[in-house]
Amino acid sequence: MSSTYNTTPAPARRTELLLVGALLLLAGTLRMGWPAATEFKADEARLYALALDAATGAGLPLRGIGTSVGFPNFPLSVWLYALPLWVWPHPYSAVLFTGALNTLAVAACWWLARRVWGAEAALLAALLYAASPWAIIYSRKLWAQNLLPLFVMGWAASGLLAFWEQRRSWLAAHIVLLAAALQLHYSGAALALPTLCALALSYKTFDRRALLLGAGLSLGLMLPFFVYLATNPAVWSAPAAFSQPAQLDAKALQYTALIASGADIHALAGAEAVGAFQQRMPLAAWLPWLSGALLCAAFAAAWLHPTRPRSLLWWLAGWWLAPLVLFTWHATDVFPHYFITTLPAPFLLAGAALGSWLAAAPARMRSLAWSGCAAVAALQIIAWASLLQFVSVTSTPGGFGTPAGMQLAAVTSAKALARSAQLPEILVVSDGADPLTAEDAAVFDAWLRGSAHRLVNGTANAVRPANGAVVLVTGNAAPAQELYAGWAVQTQRVPLRAGAGFITVYALPAGSSDRAALQPFAEPRTLANGVTLLGLQRIAADLQWRIVWQTGAPGNQDFHFFNHLLLADGTRVAQADAAAFSALQWRAADEVHSFFAASSADAAAITQLRVGMYTYPDLANVPVVDALSNPQTDAATSAWPQAITP
């Protein structure tokens, strides 16, 4: 392939360097500024936890977090995020690392365009990339695919050196960077299409040894993940989405245009709040048309004033459109972030085309063109800044998540209260207790790494430690929150965004709750696993109740409760089973309040409740034992309260 480049006239070197520095400062500010305003949700928290394990020596993960189709990711993103976390083990460290790599991607965009088409084309490409709303959005949080742009730019730059400058040894780096992009996100596979095209066009001249070296290094980088797959065959059965019928639609075309033009950034406001944002920033609806018109003008300029090397422009176009080819016919759901790999191809194309056209344009036209590009970039930045401010203070269900700064404020409040009240641990009470399935559990488990804490599903349990605790309760933890409010001796509220309520932090003293209102269980009431059933209480007019019990010794066995509601003659008319508070998190003398509900046409005639436990998933009953640990029966019994006690 030809290496003859068409360079545009360069401004004075000092002026150029000042402009490049200003652009990188702008790009870095937009990508790394205000880290407290980033979102930190389940995927981010799980990736952070794995990377922190790698950074602290707790273990080198052989896989990344799971994908939307159930198949695990490669571990490369975990290893990369371990680098900043080794220096500063805090979520903001990973957020700033992401922004820094994406700022370097802007610098790499400038370098590539400068090398091929000259200073003016490079400045144009870098300006459009630095100000691109989706490029900014996808560089501001801890997310595996947000690491892609720098590696994609490395892939493109090494392709330029290997195929167009005939520096054939760079082919090895090109192949390794292609493999790295694939490992960061499976959408990186799209980059293989332009690579294969370049190899086909240069099949007589490319270095076979460099190709084999790159392939060998890539396989070596992938080997740990392959070991994981070989030793965990069950993961192959997880991605049920692969069995879905393939479909042909225009989503890929829509998302390709969206990423390039900055369209639909209002989607981050969520369906409920999008109208309010659009009223605040009506200009955002026009920006895609302005930026789209600018890109169309650039491509028209390329057509009217040919830009060279032509083959490189076609290759850049292939890079931009490769994900469109890959995802137009698809068997899994397609999302906008699958098209991060297109960045910054459209801006390089626009910079090259406009730069070549401006080289022959009169001074007045050059000034007008630069003013137009700068105006579009400024308006995009204003729209993005308005969106950031909006989602930082307004609840956006289904859109942008709770800003990390607000989560950190709640965690800081909980830690400070634990220190001042000399309480030994923090309980996180939300709508789940498993970080692998519950978002709030994953998020606060990550924020509290290094601090003594436990996770409680407040929709199922309220745990009262014998030695007291600080309790951080999210807004989705009913009915446990009512109990914690009654037990607390100190309460703090951390406000969230408008319409999202607050996170409540309670201080619980040592001791137990008042058991006078409980209907006690008859002896024997201790189970073989050490659990003691203390009593029950009806909590609503229908069949809703809570069982109060004391934990046994912790272990790794899962237990479930069964509740049998009986008539006077022993007939069972209703049953409620549910998972018990995890035995992994039991502590000595914990008092647990577990909530149950059932329905029955004979509710008014119920006279007795039988409660027991069984192991899960093997469904083996845990016997009730006497004082000498001899098995007596399979359940403890209590009279069913006919009245609701407060």
C-alpha positions in Angstrom: 0.0 0.0 0.0 1.2 3.5 -0.8 2.7 5.6 2.0 2.5 8.9 0.2 0.6 11.3 2.3 -1.2 14.6 1.5 -0.4 17.0 4.3 -2.1 20.3 4.8 -0.2 23.5 5.6 0.9 23.6 9.2 0.4 26.6 11.5 3.5 27.8 13.4 4.9 25.0 15.5 4.5 26.9 18.8 0.9 27.8 17.9 0.2 24.2 17.0 1.6 22.8 20.3 -0.4 25.4 22.3 -3.6 24.4 20.5 -2.9 20.7 21.0 -2.2 21.3 24.7 -5.4 23.2 25.0 -7.4 20.4 23.3 -5.9 17.8 25.6 -6.6 19.9 28.6 -10.2 20.3 27.4 -10.4 16.5 26.7 -8.9 15.6 30.1 -11.2 18.0 32.0 -14.3 16.6 30.3 -13.2 13.1 30.9 -11.7 13.3 34.4 -13.4 16.2 36.0 -16.0 15.8 38.7 -15.5 12.1 39.4 -18.2 12.3 42.2 -20.7 12.8 39.4 -20.0 9.4 37.8 -22.4 6.6 38.2 -21.4 3.5 40.1 -23.8 0.6 39.6 -23.7 -3.2 39.7 -21.3 -3.9 36.8 -18.9 -1.2 38.0 -18.9 -2.5 41.6 -18.3 -6.1 40.5 -15.5 -5.1 38.2 -14.0 -2.9 41.0 -14.1 -5.8 43.5 -12.3 -8.2 41.1 -9.7 -5.6 40.2 -9.2 -4.8 43.9 -8.6 -8.4 44.6 -5.9 -8.5 41.9 -4.4 -5.3 43.2 -4.2 -6.4 46.8 -2.9 -9.9 46.0 -6.1 -11.6 47.1 -6.1 -13.5 43.8 -5.5 -13.1 40.1 -8.9 -13.5 38.4 -9.0 -15.7 35.3 -12.3 -14.2 34.1 -14.0 -10.8 34.1 -17.6 -10.0 35.1 -20.5 -11.6 33.3 -21.9 -10.2 30.0 -25.6 -9.4 29.3 -26.0 -12.9 27.7 -24.6 -14.7 30.7 -21.2 -15.6 29.3 -18.1 -14.2 31.2 -15.8 -11.6 29.8 -12.0 -12.0 29.5 -10.1 -10.8 32.5 -8.0 -8.1 30.8 -10.1 -5.2 32.1 -9.7 -6.6 35.6 -5.9 -6.7 35.2 -5.8 -3.2 33.8 -8.0 -1.7 36.5 -5.8 -3.4 39.1 -3.0 -1.0 38.1 -4.5 2.3 39.5 -6.1 0.4 42.4 -2.6 -0.8 43.5 -1.7 2.9 43.8 -4.9 4.1 45.4 -7.6 1.5 46.3 -10.6 3.6 45.7 -13.3 3.7 43.0 -12.3 7.2 42.0 -8.9 5.8 41.2 -10.4 3.6 38.5 -12.7 6.3 37.2 -9.8 8.7 36.8 -7.7 6.0 35.1 -10.5 5.5 32.6 -10.6 9.2 31.9 -6.8 9.4 31.5 -6.7 6.5 29.0 -9.5 8.2 27.0 -7.6 11.5 27.1 -4.6 9.7 25.7 -6.9 8.3 22.9 -7.6 11.9 21.9 -3.8 12.5 21.8 -3.4 9.4 19.7 -6.1 10.6 17.3 -4.2 13.8 16.9 -0.9 12.0 16.3 -2.3 9.7 13.6 -4.0 12.5 11.7 -1.0 14.7 12.1 1.3 12.0 10.7 -0.8 11.4 7.6 -2.7 14.6 6.8 -0.9 17.4 8.6 -1.5 19.8 11.5 -4.9 21.3 10.5 -6.5 18.0 9.8 -5.2 16.7 13.1 -6.5 19.6 15.1 -9.9 19.3 13.5 -10.1 15.5 14.3 -8.9 16.0 17.8 -11.4 18.8 18.4 -14.4 16.8 17.2 -13.3 13.8 19.2 -12.6 15.8 22.4 -16.0 17.4 22.3 -18.1 14.3 21.2 -20.8 13.8 23.8 -20.8 10.0 23.6 -17.0 9.8 23.6 -17.1 11.9 26.9 -19.9 9.8 28.4 -18.1 6.5 27.6 -14.9 7.8 29.3 -16.2 8.8 32.7 -16.9 5.7 34.6 -15.3 2.4 35.5 -16.5 0.0 32.8 -14.5 -2.5 30.8 -15.6 -1.3 27.4 -14.7 2.3 28.3 -11.1 1.2 28.1 -11.4 0.4 24.4 -10.6 3.8 22.7 -6.9 3.9 23.5 -6.4 0.3 22.5 -8.5 0.8 19.3 -6.3 3.9 18.5 -3.2 1.7 19.1 -4.7 -0.9 16.7 -5.3 1.8 14.1 -1.9 3.4 14.5 0.0 0.1 14.3 -2.1 -0.7 11.2 -1.0 2.5 9.6 2.7 1.7 10.3 2.4 -1.9 9.2 0.3 -1.6 6.1 0.9 2.0 4.8 4.4 2.8 5.9 5.6 -0.7 5.3 7.1 -1.0 8.8 6.1 -4.6 8.7 7.2 -5.6 12.3 4.4 -3.4 13.6 2.0 -6.1 12.4 2.7 -8.0 15.6 1.6 -5.1 17.7 -1.5 -4.6 15.4 -2.6 -8.2 16.0 -2.0 -8.0 19.8 -4.0 -4.8 20.1 -6.8 -6.3 18.0 -6.8 -9.2 20.5 -6.8 -6.8 23.4 -9.8 -4.9 22.0 -11.7 -8.2 21.7 -10.8 -9.1 25.3 -12.0 -5.8 26.7 -15.3 -6.3 25.0 -16.6 -8.8 22.5 -17.6 -6.0 20.2 -13.9 -5.6 19.5 -14.3 -8.6 17.1 -15.6 -6.1 14.5 -12.1 -4.7 14.1 -11.0 -8.0 12.6 -12.8 -7.1 9.4 -10.6 -4.1 8.4 -7.6 -6.1 9.6 -8.4 -9.0 7.3 -9.1 -6.6 4.4 -5.6 -5.0 4.9 -4.0 -8.4 5.1 -5.7 -9.5 1.9 -4.6 -6.3 0.0 -1.0 -6.7 1.2 -0.8 -10.5 1.1 2.4 -10.4 -1.0 4.3 -8.0 1.3 3.2 -8.4 5.0 5.6 -10.0 7.4 4.4 -13.6 8.1 6.7 -13.8 11.1 5.3 -10.7 12.6 1.8 -12.1 12.1 2.7 -15.3 13.8 4.4 -13.5 16.6 1.3 -11.3 17.2 -1.0 -14.3 17.1 1.2 -16.2 19.6 1.3 -13.2 22.0 -2.4 -12.8 21.7 -3.0 -16.5 22.5 -0.7 -16.2 25.5 -2.7 -13.2 26.7 -5.9 -15.2 26.3 -4.6 -18.4 27.9 -5.7 -17.7 31.5 -9.3 -17.2 30.3 -9.2 -20.4 28.2 -7.9 -22.3 31.3 -10.9 -20.9 33.2 -13.3 -22.1 30.5 -11.7 -25.5 30.4 -12.0 -25.9 34.2 -15.6 -24.5 34.4 -17.6 -26.2 31.7 -20.9 -25.0 33.3 -20.3 -21.5 31.9 -21.0 -22.8 28.4 -24.6 -23.6 29.3 -25.3 -20.1 30.7 -25.6 -17.9 27.6 -29.2 -18.9 26.6 -29.4 -15.8 24.4 -27.2 -17.6 21.8 -30.1 -19.9 21.1 -32.4 -17.0 20.2 -33.3 -16.7 16.5 -31.2 -14.1 14.6 -32.9 -10.9 13.4 -32.2 -8.3 10.8 -32.9 -4.7 11.9 -31.6 -1.1 11.7 -30.4 -0.8 15.3 -26.8 -1.1 14.3 -27.2 1.7 11.8 -29.0 3.8 14.4 -26.3 3.3 17.0 -23.5 3.9 14.5 -25.0 7.3 13.7 -25.8 8.0 17.3 -22.2 7.6 18.5 -20.8 9.8 15.7 -23.4 12.6 16.0 -24.0 12.8 19.7 -27.7 12.0 19.3 -30.0 10.8 22.1 -27.8 11.8 25.0 -31.1 12.7 26.7 -31.6 8.9 27.1 -29.5 9.1 30.2 -32.2 11.2 31.9 -34.5 8.1 31.8 -38.1 7.8 30.5 -39.6 9.7 33.5 -37.3 12.7 33.6 -36.4 13.1 29.9 -39.1 15.7 29.3 -37.8 17.9 32.1 -34.3 17.7 30.6 -35.5 18.6 27.2 -37.4 21.6 28.5 -34.2 22.7 30.3 -32.0 22.1 27.2 -34.0 22.2 24.0 -30.8 22.7 22.0 -29.8 19.1 22.7 -32.4 18.0 20.1 -30.8 20.0 17.4 -27.2 19.0 18.1 -27.2 15.7 16.2 -28.4 17.6 13.1 -25.6 20.1 13.4 -22.9 17.6 14.0 -24.4 15.3 11.4 -24.4 18.2 8.9 -20.8 18.8 9.7 -19.8 15.2 9.1 -21.8 15.2 5.8 -20.0 18.4 4.7 -16.7 16.7 5.5 -17.5 13.7 3.4 -18.7 15.9 0.6 -15.4 17.8 0.8 -13.6 14.5 0.5 -15.6 13.6 -2.6 -15.1 17.0 -4.3 -11.4 17.4 -3.2 -9.9 13.9 -3.1 -7.9 13.2 0.0 -4.9 10.9 0.0 -3.9 8.2 0.6 -7.3 7.1 -0.7 -6.8 3.5 0.4 -6.3 4.7 4.0 -9.6 6.7 3.9 -11.4 3.6 2.7 -9.8 1.6 5.5 -10.9 4.2 8.1 -14.4 4.0 6.6 -14.2 0.2 7.0 -13.2 0.6 10.6 -16.2 2.9 11.2 -18.7 0.7 9.5 -17.4 -2.7 10.6 -19.6 -2.9 13.8 -22.5 -2.0 11.5 -21.8 -5.0 9.4 -21.3 -7.3 12.4 -24.5 -6.3 14.3 -27.0 -5.6 11.6 -27.9 -9.3 11.7 -27.7 -10.4 15.3 -28.9 -13.1 17.7 -28.4 -11.1 20.9 -29.6 -7.7 22.0 -27.6 -4.8 20.6 -26.7 -1.8 22.7 -25.0 1.6 21.9 -21.8 0.8 23.8 -21.2 -2.0 21.3 -20.2 0.8 19.0 -17.5 2.4 21.1 -15.0 0.6 18.8 -16.1 3.1 16.0 -14.4 5.9 18.0 -12.7 8.1 16.7 -13.0 6.8 13.1 -15.7 9.3 11.9 -13.7 12.2 13.4 -10.5 11.1 11.7 -12.4 10.9 8.4 -13.9 14.4 8.9 -10.5 15.9 9.9 -8.8 14.4 6.9 -11.4 15.5 4.5 -11.9 19.0 5.9 -8.2 19.5 6.3 -7.5 18.7 2.6 -10.3 20.9 1.5 -9.2 23.8 3.7 -5.7 23.6 2.2 -7.0 24.9 -1.0 -9.7 27.2 0.4 -9.4 31.0 0.7 -8.7 32.5 4.1 -12.2 33.7 4.7 -13.6 30.3 3.9 -11.1 28.7 6.3 -12.1 31.0 9.1 -15.7 30.3 8.5 -15.1 26.5 8.5 -13.1 26.6 11.7 -15.7 28.8 13.3 -18.4 26.3 12.4 -16.5 23.4 13.8 -15.7 25.2 17.0 -19.3 26.3 17.4 -20.6 22.7 17.0 -18.0 21.5 19.5 -18.9 24.2 22.0 -22.6 23.5 21.7 -21.9 19.7 22.2 -19.9 20.5 25.4 -22.7 22.8 26.7 -25.3 20.1 26.0 -23.2 17.4 27.8 -22.5 19.7 30.7 -26.2 20.5 31.1 -27.0 16.8 31.0 -24.3 16.1 33.7 -25.7 18.8 35.9 -29.3 17.5 35.4 -28.6 13.9 36.2 -26.4 14.9 39.2 -29.4 16.5 41.0 -32.5 14.9 39.5 -33.7 11.3 39.9 -33.5 9.5 36.6 -35.1 6.0 36.9 -34.0 3.8 34.1 -31.3 6.2 33.1 -28.2 7.6 34.9 -27.5 5.9 38.2 -27.0 7.4 41.6 -23.9 9.6 41.5 -20.9 8.0 43.2 -20.4 11.1 45.4 -23.8 10.5 47.1 -23.0 6.9 47.8 -19.6 7.9 49.2 -21.3 10.4 51.4 -23.5 7.7 52.9 -20.6 5.4 53.4 -18.5 8.2 55.0 -21.4 9.0 57.3 -21.7 5.3 58.3 -18.0 4.9 59.0 -17.9 8.1 61.1 -20.9 7.1 63.1 -19.3 3.6 63.7 -16.1 5.3 65.0 -17.9 7.9 67.2 -20.3 5.3 68.7 -17.6 2.6 68.9 -19.7 0.1 67.0 -17.9 -2.9 65.5 -19.5 -3.2 62.1 -21.8 -1.8 59.4 -24.9 -3.5 58.1 -26.0 -2.7 54.5 -29.7 -3.2 54.3 -31.2 -3.1 50.8 -33.4 -5.2 48.5 -30.8 -8.0 48.2 -27.9 -9.5 50.0 -25.9 -11.2 47.1 -23.5 -8.8 45.3 -23.7 -11.1 42.2 -27.5 -10.5 41.8 -28.4 -7.3 43.8 -27.2 -3.9 42.7 -27.2 -2.0 46.0 -25.5 -5.0 47.7 -22.8 -5.0 45.0 -22.3 -1.2 45.2 -22.0 -0.8 49.0 -20.0 -4.1 49.3 -17.5 -2.4 47.0 -17.5 0.9 48.8 -17.0 -0.8 52.2 -14.1 -3.1 51.1 -11.7 -3.1 54.0 -14.3 -2.2 56.6 -16.2 -4.8 58.7 -19.6 -5.1 57.1 -22.4 -7.5 56.3 -25.2 -7.4 53.7 -28.9 -7.9 54.5 -31.9 -8.2 52.3 -34.3 -5.9 54.0 -37.3 -7.2 52.1 -36.8 -10.6 53.8 -34.8 -10.0 57.1 -33.8 -7.5 59.7 -30.7 -8.4 61.6 -29.9 -7.0 65.1 -26.3 -7.9 66.1 -25.8 -8.5 69.9 -22.9 -6.1 70.0 -24.6 -3.3 68.1 -23.9 -1.9 64.7 -24.3 0.9 62.3 -27.0 0.2 59.7 -27.0 1.8 56.3 -30.5 1.4 54.8 -31.3 2.2 51.2 -34.8 3.3 50.2 -35.9 -0.1 48.9 -35.5 -2.1 52.1 -39.0 -2.2 53.5 -40.2 -3.7 55.9 -36.8 -4.0 57.7 -36.4 -0.2 57.8 -39.4 0.3 60.1 -37.8 -2.0 62.7 -34.4 -0.3 62.4 -36.0 3.1 62.9 -37.5 1.8 66.1 -34.3 0.2 67.4 -32.0 3.1 66.6 -30.5 5.5 69.2 -29.2 7.8 66.5 -30.3 8.5 62.9 -28.7 10.4 60.0 -30.1 11.0 56.6 -28.0 11.4 53.5 -30.0 13.1 50.7 -30.0 11.7 47.2 -31.1 13.4 44.0 -34.5 15.2 43.9 -37.2 12.6 43.8 -34.9 9.8 45.0 -35.3 10.2 48.7 -32.4 9.5 50.9 -30.1 6.8 52.5 -30.6 6.4 56.2 -27.8 5.6 58.6 -28.8 4.3 62.1 -26.8 3.5 65.2 -28.0 0.4 67.0 -26.9 -0.2 70.5 -25.8 -3.6 71.9 -28.6 -5.8 73.1 -31.8 -7.3 71.7 -35.2 -6.1 70.8 -38.3 -6.1 73.2 -39.8 -9.6 72.9 -42.9 -9.0 75.0 -45.1 -8.7 71.9 -43.9 -12.1 70.5 -46.0 -15.2 70.5 -43.3 -17.7 71.8 -42.6 -21.1 70.3 -43.1 -24.1 72.5 -40.1 -26.1 73.6 -38.1 -27.7 72.1 -37.3 -24.8 69.7 -33.6 -25.2 69.0 -32.5 -26.7 65.7 -29.5 -28.9 65.0 -27.8 -26.0 63.2 -27.9 -23.9 66.4 -30.8 -21.7 65.4 -33.2 -20.9 68.2 -36.8 -19.9 67.3 -37.8 -17.2 69.7 -41.3 -16.2 68.6 -43.6 -14.8 66.0 -45.7 -11.7 65.4 -48.4 -10.9 63.0 -47.7 -7.7 61.2 -50.8 -7.2 59.0 -54.5 -8.0 58.9 -53.9 -10.6 56.2 -51.4 -13.5 56.5 -48.2 -11.5 57.1 -45.9 -12.3 60.0 -42.3 -12.3 61.1 -40.3 -15.0 62.8 -37.7 -13.9 65.3 -34.8 -16.3 65.7 -31.3 -16.4 67.0 -28.4 -17.6 64.8 -26.2 -20.6 65.3 -22.5 -21.0 64.3 -21.7 -19.6 60.9 -21.1 -22.0 58.0 -21.3 -22.4 54.3 -24.6 -24.4 54.1 -27.7 -22.6 52.7 -30.8 -22.9 54.8 -34.5 -22.2 54.0 -37.4 -21.8 56.3 -40.8 -23.5 55.9 -43.9 -22.2 57.6 -47.0 -24.4 57.8 -50.3 -22.7 58.8 -52.7 -25.2 60.3 -56.3 -25.5 61.4 -57.3 -26.8 64.8 -57.5 -30.4 63.3 -54.0 -30.2 61.9 -55.0 -29.5 58.3 -52.5 -27.4 56.5 -54.1 -24.6 54.7 -51.2 -22.4 53.7 -47.4 -22.6 53.4 -44.6 -20.1 53.0 -41.0 -21.0 52.3 -38.1 -18.6 51.9 -34.3 -18.5 52.1 -32.9 -17.8 55.6 -30.4 -15.1 56.3 -27.2 -16.5 54.9 -25.3 -18.7 57.4 -22.0 -17.3 56.0 -22.9 -14.0 57.7 -24.2 -15.4 61.0 -22.5 -14.0 64.1 -22.8 -15.1 67.7 -26.2 -14.2 69.2 -27.5 -12.4 66.2 -31.2 -11.7 66.4 -32.9 -12.1 63.1 -36.4 -11.0 62.1 -37.6 -12.8 59.0 -40.7 -11.7 57.1 -43.3 -14.1 55.5 -46.6 -13.9 53.8 -49.2 -16.4 52.5 -52.8 -16.5 51.4 -55.7 -18.8 52.4 -59.4 -18.9 52.2 -59.4 -20.3 55.7 -57.2 -17.5 57.2 -59.7 -16.8 60.0 -59.6 -20.4 61.2 -55.9 -20.8 61.4 -54.8 -21.8 65.0 -51.2 -23.0 64.7 -47.9 -22.3 63.0 -45.2 -24.9 62.5 -41.8 -23.6 61.5 -38.7 -25.5 60.6 -35.6 -25.3 58.3 -34.1 -27.4 55.6 -30.9 -27.4 53.7 -30.8 -26.1 50.1 -30.6 -27.4 47.4 -30.6 -30.9 48.8 -33.8 -30.3 50.8 -32.8 -32.2 53.9 -34.8 -31.2 57.0 -32.9 -29.8 60.0 -34.3 -31.5 63.0 -35.4 -29.8 66.2 -33.3 -31.0 69.1 -33.5 -31.2 72.9 -31.1 -30.0 75.4 -28.8 -33.0 74.8 -28.9 -32.4 71.0 -31.1 -35.4 70.4 -33.5 -35.0 67.4 -37.1 -34.6 68.5 -39.1 -33.5 65.5 -38.9 -31.6 62.2 -40.5 -28.3 63.3 -41.2 -26.0 66.3 -44.8 -25.0 66.9 -46.6 -21.9 68.2 -50.2 -20.8 68.6 -51.3 -18.5 65.8 -51.9 -15.0 67.1 -55.5 -14.0 66.4 -54.7 -10.3 66.9 -52.1 -8.0 65.4 -49.6 -6.6 67.9 -47.9 -3.3 67.4 
